Amino acid sequence: MTEPVQALERRISELRAGVRDTVMARGLRRELRQAEQDWEDALTRVQQAGRGDREQPAEPAGSAAGARVPLLPLRNRCTRR
């Protein structure tokens, strides 16, 4: 009789850990999205500062006016050796 109870206790413990991991993963995904957005914003500011803000950034071809098109992250633009 104690074996099924112990198995259920282990299962409950595993499920609780899974729930904690899921909740944590949601928060981490949210933080990751924010960090990626901050990265894109920082790159935009650097690029605009490099142009000296003499000109407005050109809208990408085919984009709707005012629609935000994410920049390709710098880490993806670097050539790999």
C-alpha positions in Angstrom: 0.0 0.0 0.0 2.8 2.4 0.7 4.5 1.9 -2.7 1.6 3.5 -4.7 1.4 6.4 -2.2 5.1 7.0 -2.5 4.9 6.9 -6.3 2.1 9.4 -6.1 4.1 11.6 -3.8 7.0 11.5 -6.3 4.7 12.3 -9.2 3.2 15.2 -7.3 6.7 16.5 -6.5 7.7 16.2 -10.2 4.6 17.9 -11.4 5.1 20.8 -8.9 8.7 21.2 -10.2 7.4 21.2 -13.7 4.9 23.9 -12.9 7.6 26.0 -11.3 9.8 25.5 -14.4 6.9 26.5 -16.7 6.2 29.7 -14.7 9.9 30.5 -14.7 10.2 29.8 -18.4 7.3 32.2 -19.1 9.1 34.9 -17.2 12.4 34.2 -18.8 10.8 34.3 -22.3 9.2 37.7 -21.4 12.6 39.0 -20.2 14.3 37.6 -23.4 11.8 39.4 -25.6 12.4 42.6 -23.7 16.1 42.2 -23.9 15.9 41.6 -27.7 13.7 44.7 -28.1 16.2 46.7 -26.0 19.0 45.4 -28.2 17.2 46.4 -31.4 16.4 49.9 -30.0 20.0 50.4 -29.0 21.2 49.4 -32.5 18.7 51.8 -34.0 20.1 54.6 -31.8 23.7 53.8 -32.7 22.8 53.8 -36.4 21.0 57.1 -36.2 23.9 58.6 -34.3 26.3 57.4 -36.9 24.3 59.2 -39.6 24.3 62.3 -37.4 20.5 62.3 -37.7 20.9 64.2 -40.9 18.3 62.1 -42.6 15.3 60.1 -41.5 15.6 56.3 -41.6 14.3 55.0 -44.9 11.2 52.8 -44.7 12.0 49.2 -45.9 10.5 48.4 -49.2 7.0 47.0 -48.9 6.5 48.0 -45.3 3.5 49.9 -44.2 4.1 53.5 -43.0 4.8 53.4 -39.3 5.1 49.6 -39.1 8.1 48.5 -37.2 10.3 46.1 -39.0 12.8 44.5 -36.6 16.4 44.9 -37.5 18.6 41.8 -38.1 20.5 41.5 -34.8 24.2 42.3 -35.0 25.1 38.8 -33.8 23.4 37.5 -37.0 25.1 39.9 -39.3 28.6 38.9 -38.3 30.4 36.6 -40.6 31.5 33.3 -39.0 35.0 32.0 -39.4 
